[in-house]
Amino acid sequence: MSVDTVSSSTLRDLVRRALKPVVFILCLLPLVWLIAQGLTGGLGANPIEALIRGLGDWALRFLLIALAVTPVRIITGWLGIARLRRMLGLFAFFYVMLHVLSYVGLDQLFNLARLWDDVVKRIYITFGMAAFLMLIPLAITSTDKMVKRLGGTTWRRLHRAVYVAAIAATIHYFLMIKAGYTEPMIYAAILAVLFAVRLYKKWA
Ligand code: HEM
């Protein structure tokens, strides 16, 4: 074996081993940034609203990033990226949880009657709640043990609900704003492309 072959396989091994911890740290950066902004007055005149919105943005972004893993694998042929899927999905759920908790805790002060009122009266909250509730069983069944217990086919079928959750979350965003639809339109377009790649792979 030549020195070149040894060094390139060592480098590949290093990248393979470093990938997960590096991505883990990168996934925490938005939270660190939001906390730093909160502590230094960078969240503006209404910090609670800015925090809820910032966490909501990252929740949706991570949902799309997690959904992009399989299409990226299909397009690039990079099989190793599949190892990141579970972690990215759980980070999406983590940011969704923080988004919902900051709304329920900081905005509604844990008044569950008011929260329920919001869910039934404000249609964008209804969609957000639907997306959140759909993600809970997916997070619970994300372990190897649950994959085994459910069986691969059932597990995959169940986890397709993540697309429905992402669509509901994007509608939640559209309904929430009154002007400036560019950002939710970008998310909707990304979602459509990711879905199209999957469908193409299935039917091609
Ligand atoms: C998968 C679940 C969810 C995702 C991905 C999500 C994402 C988002 C996004 C992207 C925004 C807009 C942020 C911006 O303006 O830049 C937002 C706003 C908001 N979301 Fe969610 N959301 C989810 C679930 C929920 C739930 C369950 C609730 C409440 C029970 C909720 C309450 C809110 C509120 C109150 C705002 C507006 C904040 C404000 O302007 O005062 N969201 N969400």
Boltz pocket constraint, residues with backbone or C-beta under 6 A from the ligand:
constraints:
  - pocket:
      binder: B
      contacts: [[A, 49], [A, 52], [A, 53], [A, 54], [A, 55], [A, 56], [A, 57], [A, 58], [A, 59], [A, 60], [A, 63], [A, 96], [A, 99], [A, 100], [A, 103], [A, 124], [A, 125], [A, 127], [A, 128], [A, 129], [A, 130], [A, 131], [A, 132], [A, 135], [A, 165], [A, 169], [A, 172], [A, 173], [A, 176]]
      max_distance: 6.0
